[in-house]
Amino acid sequence: MRFMLLLAAIVLPPVCAAAQTDDARVLDALRTGDVVVLLRHAATEAGTPTADCGTQPRLSAAGRDEARRIGESLRGLGARIDAVRAGAHCRTQETARLAFPAIEARTWPALDPASDRDERIRRTAEVRAALRDWPAGHGELWVTHRANVTALTGAYVMPGEAVVARVRGGRLEVLGRWRP
């Protein structure tokens, strides 16, 4: 039994780590552009979502480390990130800033959670309009919330997890998930 546990400890971590980034389509797309990396903000402390940074959930220490790892990992993969956009919430802004400190994140309210159906429709339309005018070879990181990633891709993501999507004809074609 001890032998099996030791073997699992040696073999499983590299296999699990590789599974997070070994999809050739995802890796190729990250390197060549024409993609949006839709990232759910990194891990937060407990709190109630509000518009005030003083009372919003902030990134935890682990979340700040995770945000830095996200940027290091994307840069290490040779990902083409030409621009960074983030929702106005403090946790999305902080994730963006820590992941890509050399790129000023553009605050984009379309990446914030909508408070009602009409607002959700308006924000989704704004995102789709940005996709219609996508420059060839352009790659962006969008730091947002689970609800937005789900609305745009159908995927349910955990904090610090991303969906990589190719931009095709003003639409997102989901290639896969990515996590550092």
ChimeraX attribute file (.defattr): number of C-alpha atoms within 10 A of each C-alpha:
attribute: neighborCount
match mode: 1-to-1
recipient: residues
	/A:1	6
	/A:2	7
	/A:3	8
	/A:4	9
	/A:5	10
	/A:6	10
	/A:7	11
	/A:8	11
	/A:9	11
	/A:10	11
	/A:11	11
	/A:12	11
	/A:13	11
	/A:14	10
	/A:15	11
	/A:16	10
	/A:17	12
	/A:18	12
	/A:19	12
	/A:20	14
	/A:21	18
	/A:22	12
	/A:23	14
	/A:24	10
	/A:25	13
	/A:26	20
	/A:27	19
	/A:28	13
	/A:29	20
	/A:30	25
	/A:31	18
	/A:32	16
	/A:33	20
	/A:34	21
	/A:35	30
	/A:36	27
	/A:37	24
	/A:38	29
	/A:39	30
	/A:40	25
	/A:41	31
	/A:42	29
	/A:43	23
	/A:44	17
	/A:45	14
	/A:46	11
	/A:47	10
	/A:48	9
	/A:49	12
	/A:50	12
	/A:51	11
	/A:52	10
	/A:53	13
	/A:54	9
	/A:55	12
	/A:56	18
	/A:57	19
	/A:58	23
	/A:59	22
	/A:60	15
	/A:61	12
	/A:62	12
	/A:63	22
	/A:64	21
	/A:65	16
	/A:66	22
	/A:67	27
	/A:68	18
	/A:69	17
	/A:70	25
	/A:71	22
	/A:72	16
	/A:73	16
	/A:74	20
	/A:75	16
	/A:76	9
	/A:77	14
	/A:78	14
	/A:79	21
	/A:80	21
	/A:81	23
	/A:82	12
	/A:83	16
	/A:84	23
	/A:85	23
	/A:86	29
	/A:87	23
	/A:88	21
	/A:89	25
	/A:90	21
	/A:91	28
	/A:92	27
	/A:93	21
	/A:94	23
	/A:95	31
	/A:96	31
	/A:97	20
	/A:98	19
	/A:99	26
	/A:100	22
	/A:101	13
	/A:102	8
	/A:103	14
	/A:104	12
	/A:105	22
	/A:106	15
	/A:107	19
	/A:108	18
	/A:109	16
	/A:110	21
	/A:111	25
	/A:112	21
	/A:113	18
	/A:114	17
	/A:115	8
	/A:116	8
	/A:117	9
	/A:118	10
	/A:119	13
	/A:120	17
	/A:121	11
	/A:122	13
	/A:123	20
	/A:124	18
	/A:125	13
	/A:126	15
	/A:127	16
	/A:128	16
	/A:129	13
	/A:130	13
	/A:131	18
	/A:132	13
	/A:133	10
	/A:134	18
	/A:135	12
	/A:136	11
	/A:137	14
	/A:138	16
	/A:139	25
	/A:140	19
	/A:141	24
	/A:142	26
	/A:143	34
	/A:144	31
	/A:145	24
	/A:146	21
	/A:147	18
	/A:148	24
	/A:149	22
	/A:150	14
	/A:151	12
	/A:152	18
	/A:153	17
	/A:154	12
	/A:155	17
	/A:156	15
	/A:157	21
	/A:158	15
	/A:159	18
	/A:160	20
	/A:161	22
	/A:162	28
	/A:163	25
	/A:164	25
	/A:165	23
	/A:166	23
	/A:167	22
	/A:168	13
	/A:169	11
	/A:170	15
	/A:171	18
	/A:172	18
	/A:173	16
	/A:174	19
	/A:175	17
	/A:176	17
	/A:177	19
	/A:178	23
	/A:179	19
	/A:180	17
